[in-house]
Amino acid sequence: MKARYIPNILSISRMFLGIALLFLGKQKFWFLGCLVCAGITDVLDGILARRFGWTSELGEKLDSAADGVYIVCAILAVIFSIDNLSITLYNYAIFAVLFAGRAANMVITWIKFRKVGFIHTRSSRWASVPIFLLLPVSIFLERVPNQVLAIFLILTALSQFEETWILFAMQKGEYTMSIKSYWEWKRDKAREAALEKQEATV
């Protein structure tokens, strides 16, 4: 097995770990262990890909798909495992807003670039922290804490807004999922433009 495929294998394993969560909601400590393993794969695949230059378009797509499968399965696991779970209109509204924002960015990406995927900004990574905390807390408390859910909403909404901003600022041939932030992307573009101008004058 070539080492460069390790990030892709980690992403695929996160999909299976996400599916496993659907069957572990009643077994709290197994659920937590599986959740931690999924979180480790989420961190490691990106670190290894960037550190050793094992990045690829397939790897970026697998990472996005794995995140989606893992989060959806984890949320469903919480919903189906908690007896008499009371999901308020406030909860539904939060998830509706987040889904709408994610769907809008997917549509923009497809229409403008004919690509499927999400930009892996630093803010999107930070936005995943509250959901990572929300799931085990909900399982152990057998309720969804609205305070953590509100933090998740704010961070995710900001992350999605940044992605939308980047998508509108990008030209058609510039699309890439590997952008740390809007400001760093703009800074790198300015440096490239300055370097090209300098080379043209030599």
ZAMARGU-4260 file (C-alpha; in steps of 0.2 Angstrom, whole numbers, plus 5000, padded with zeros to 4 digits):
<rodrens>
0) 5000/5000/5000 | 5007/5017/4995 | 5009/5029/5010 | 5001/5043/5000 | 4984/5034/5001
5) 4984/5035/5020 | 4974/5051/5022 | 4960/5044/5010 | 4959/5028/5020 | 4957/5038/5036
10) 4943/5048/5027 | 4934/5032/5022 | 4936/5025/5039 | 4927/5040/5046 | 4912/5036/5036
15) 4911/5019/5043 | 4914/5025/5061 | 4900/5038/5058 | 4888/5023/5052 | 4894/5013/5068
20) 4888/5027/5079 | 4870/5024/5073 | 4871/5007/5082 | 4880/5013/5098 | 4869/5027/5105
25) 4863/5016/5119 | 4881/5010/5123 | 4887/5027/5129 | 4906/5023/5132 | 4907/5014/5115
30) 4899/5028/5107 | 4911/5040/5115 | 4926/5029/5110 | 4920/5028/5092 | 4917/5047/5092
35) 4935/5050/5098 | 4942/5039/5084 | 4932/5048/5071 | 4938/5065/5077 | 4956/5058/5077
40) 4954/5053/5059 | 4947/5070/5055 | 4962/5079/5062 | 4975/5066/5055 | 4970/5065/5037
45) 4972/5084/5034 | 4989/5085/5044 | 4997/5070/5035 | 4990/5076/5018 | 4998/5094/5020
50) 5014/5088/5029 | 5019/5075/5016 | 5011/5083/5001 | 4998/5069/4999 | 4984/5081/4994
55) 4973/5077/4979 | 4956/5082/4972 | 4950/5064/4977 | 4956/5066/4994 | 4948/5083/4996
60) 4931/5076/4990 | 4933/5060/5002 | 4936/5072/5017 | 4921/5082/5013 | 4910/5067/5010
65) 4917/5059/5026 | 4913/5074/5037 | 4895/5074/5030 | 4892/5056/5033 | 4900/5057/5050
70) 4890/5072/5056 | 4873/5066/5049 | 4875/5049/5057 | 4881/5056/5074 | 4866/5068/5075
75) 4854/5054/5070 | 4862/5042/5083 | 4858/5055/5096 | 4840/5058/5091 | 4836/5039/5090
80) 4845/5034/5106 | 4838/5046/5118 | 4821/5040/5125 | 4808/5054/5125 | 4819/5066/5117
85) 4811/5083/5116 | 4816/5092/5100 | 4810/5110/5101 | 4806/5122/5087 | 4822/5131/5091
90) 4832/5115/5088 | 4823/5113/5071 | 4826/5131/5066 | 4845/5130/5070 | 4847/5114/5059
95) 4836/5122/5045 | 4847/5137/5045 | 4863/5127/5044 | 4857/5115/5031 | 4851/5130/5020
100) 4868/5139/5021 | 4877/5123/5017 | 4865/5119/5003 | 4867/5137/4996 | 4886/5135/4995
105) 4885/5118/4987 | 4874/5126/4973 | 4885/5141/4971 | 4900/5129/4969 | 4892/5118/4956
110) 4885/5133/4946 | 4901/5143/4946 | 4914/5130/4946 | 4905/5113/4941 | 4913/5106/4957
115) 4906/5096/4972 | 4913/5099/4989 | 4917/5112/5003 | 4931/5123/5006 | 4941/5117/5021
120) 4944/5134/5030 | 4951/5135/5048 | 4934/5142/5053 | 4925/5126/5047 | 4937/5116/5058
125) 4933/5127/5073 | 4915/5126/5070 | 4916/5107/5071 | 4922/5108/5089 | 4905/5112/5097
130) 4896/5098/5088 | 4910/5086/5094 | 4906/5091/5111 | 4887/5092/5109 | 4885/5074/5104
135) 4893/5065/5119 | 4885/5078/5131 | 4868/5074/5124 | 4870/5056/5125 | 4876/5056/5143
140) 4863/5070/5149 | 4849/5062/5137 | 4845/5080/5131 | 4852/5092/5119 | 4859/5107/5128
145) 4854/5123/5119 | 4869/5133/5125 | 4881/5122/5116 | 4869/5121/5101 | 4869/5140/5100
150) 4888/5141/5100 | 4888/5128/5086 | 4875/5139/5076 | 4886/5155/5078 | 4902/5147/5073
155) 4895/5137/5058 | 4885/5152/5052 | 4901/5162/5052 | 4911/5148/5043 | 4898/5146/5030
160) 4897/5165/5027 | 4916/5165/5025 | 4915/5151/5012 | 4901/5160/5003 | 4912/5176/5003
165) 4927/5166/4995 | 4916/5158/4982 | 4910/5174/4976 | 4928/5182/4976 | 4935/5167/4966
170) 4937/5167/4948 | 4931/5152/4938 | 4948/5144/4936 | 4954/5147/4954 | 4943/5134/4964
175) 4952/5124/4977 | 4946/5117/4993 | 4962/5120/5003 | 4960/5138/5009 | 4964/5142/5027
180) 4955/5158/5027 | 4948/5172/5016 | 4962/5184/5022 | 4976/5172/5019 | 4969/5168/5002
185) 4969/5186/4997 | 4986/5189/5004 | 4993/5174/4994 | 4984/5181/4978 | 4992/5198/4981
190) 5009/5190/4983 | 5007/5180/4967 | 5002/5195/4958 | 5016/5206/4964 | 5029/5192/4959
195) 5021/5190/4942 | 5023/5209/4940 | 5041/5209/4946 | 5045/5195/4934 | 5037/5204/4919
200) 5047/5219/4922 | 5064/5209/4923
</rodrens>
